[in-house]
Amino acid sequence: MKDVVTAVLGGGQGSRLWPLTKFRAKPAVPIAGKFRLIDVAISNSLHAGIEKVFVLTQFNSASLHRHIAQTYRFDLFSPGFVNILSAEQSLENRDWYQGNADAVRQNLGRLEASGVRDVVILSGDQLYLMDLERFVRRHRESEADLTVAVKAVPRSQAKSLGVLRMDGTGRLVRFVEKPSDDDLIEELMLDEETLAATELEAQPGELLASMGIYIFRFEVLHQLLAESDKDDFGSQVIPGALDEHRVFGFLHRGYWRDIGTIPSFHQANLEMTLPVPPLDLYHPDYPIYTHPRFLPGSKVTQCDIRESILCDGSIISGSSVSRSIVGVRGVVRPDAVVEESIIMGATAFAATAGQSGEPAGVGRGCELRRTIVDFDASIGEGARLINESGVKEADEENYSIRDGIIVIPRKAVIPPGTVI
């Protein structure tokens, strides 16, 4: 793995995750109570022994930079690093990143300087655990120019993903980004004959979709990007490479979720609270690394807690919490009811919300259902955040609603007695 580097794509503006991305880049969004999304990509890389990691960022990247600087520090005797490559102007280029491929194109010189043979390209806003060492090994055994991580998905997801077809050797013979035509989707669906020929562990009627995770031979990556103006891997670079290059698929059989919207973010978090979650955060060989905070354990006093995650430094008193997450330094005060909600917590003990001086956390006697409360937000005493009217979409001064899920932005204040 010494001649392999990872490039983590920091993503665009993250408008579909608004207001969680109001003050942060998508990869900096908290997940599972104590981690950031960027930790998933970097941890998968480190588990494989790939210790040279570049993170390509552009929007709202200050908190992401701070998290990476505080978390990933290698010792003096290791060549490893996690370097941030922000979009920048130069004499040769004065443009922002125009897409994920353009972001890599603008940093080819930095990747080449590290003596690289293969480049692993990961997304900074996905949740999964993958054996990247096996992925690289399969890429090299196939003598592939490019290998795409793929996963079997139901037809209902086809129109939002890059859908592909492989032959019996695992080589990609077709790639369509976000197909909208139903007849084309039917054509790309797996049938029993194809499954028998390829020995794929999938069901008839499913499709193979790109996970947005790739391995390129560096020479091929340089050729594909430096000699063209293609800005996107899924819609331009990969379909154009099929005829002239050896492009293979690598089937991922484990959990994978793209955290691109508020509903997907909410669902992925709540899945972590299940007795047997689909993503095993307790796997001894695949820990997710994050910033060590050196906080005391959770303090729970006379509460009813069911299928929930309580993180370091949280204080829950005389309340009911079910199928929810209370993040670092999160506070839930007496007589509160929290159901299917995510309380991200606070950046400091005794934190206050904005300029109001109101204490952060969930106030006495509050009721929260299907709600996301960002860091340092204050939910006033007796507030009821239950989407009583069943609103699907809304944007107000101190809250938003996305697909029926209430989102309280960072440092927002919900006055006492408010009903949403």
Secondary structure, DSSP 8 states (H G I E B T S, - for coil): -TTEEEEEE--S--GGGTTTTSSS-GGGSEETTTEEHHHHHHHHHHHTT--EEEEEE-SS-HHHHHHHHHH----TT---EEEEEE----SS------SHHHHHHTTHHHHHTT--SEEEEEETTEEE---HHHHHHHHHHTT-SEEEEEEEE-GGGGGGSEEEEE-TTSBEEEEEES---HHHHHHHS--HHHHHHHT-S--TT-EEEEEEEEEEEHHHHHHHHHT-----IIIIIHHHHTTTS-EEEEE--S-EEE--SHHHHHHHHHHTTSSS-SS-TT-TT-------------EEES-EEES-EE-TT-EEES-EEES-EE-TT-EE-TT-EEES-EE---SSTT-EETTTTEESEE-TT-EEESEEE-TT-EE-TT-EES-TT--SEEE-SS-EEETTEEEE-TT-EE-TT-B-
